């Protein structure tokens, strides 16, 4: 497991990739097709020399149902990948399965009918958080027994990610906040013994990004979040998403956007953002 953690350290803490014009763009969501690559409704050109970074190690391939964080550049209105990170909200052993719910390291996981998950299997799951439960979009069986991984937002109330305890994870001086964090280490029955922590999924801050995820209940008057991301949106009644709905939104600096920021109109259009300012 130490070798895998070293690979993760190099890959996830690598310096951010910048487009020539300096505009930092990202797409996070589920893979709809591989050829052409479609992520969160966006068609993305994938150069042969852009590797897939993954907490599972080197040599991973992309499949339908994967959740990816893709750093992109804009070229004449089209998007080209510059950096790709496979996002696995949970990697670890299944401790129990009851109906359509599995438990992994203390977190509940929704199991789609087409997945045959059993107690004792070691899996890497793609998907989106909905509250403290993971809604699975793809499962991969893995052989790295002893390795566990969690990705998401840490609860400020009970210091958990999903339903999992984070053993040995020391919060930074400013706290974990509403940022996305990745934790790797050794699975425990109710959580993860943390050996490695990384902040963010794009390799740096984004100027503009497309995000998919499940909408929360209103947290204030006409205010909601996207579970597992810390992103906050406000909307008129006609635009307020139903709680639990899978939505796609454009964001900047932790806020969901209704209009293009000044000077970013072309990028706003290239990311399809105008499609996501109306009701789902």
Beta strands, then each sheet from edge to edge (+ up, - down):
strand 1: 25-33
strand 2: 37-39
strand 3: 42-45
strand 4: 52-53
strand 5: 67-75
strand 6: 78-87
strand 7: 90-98
strand 8: 101-104
strand 9: 107-110
strand 10: 122-130
strand 11: 133-141
strand 12: 148-152
strand 13: 160-161
strand 14: 164-167
strand 15: 181-188
strand 16: 191-199
strand 17: 208-214
strand 18: 223-226
strand 19: 231-234
strand 20: 246-252
strand 21: 255-256
sheet 1: 4+ 6+ 3+ 2- 1+ 5-
sheet 2: 4+ 6+ 3+ 2- 1+ 17+ 20- 21+
sheet 3: 13+ 14- 16- 15+ 12- 7+ 8- 9+ 11+ 10-
sheet 4: 18+ 19-
end
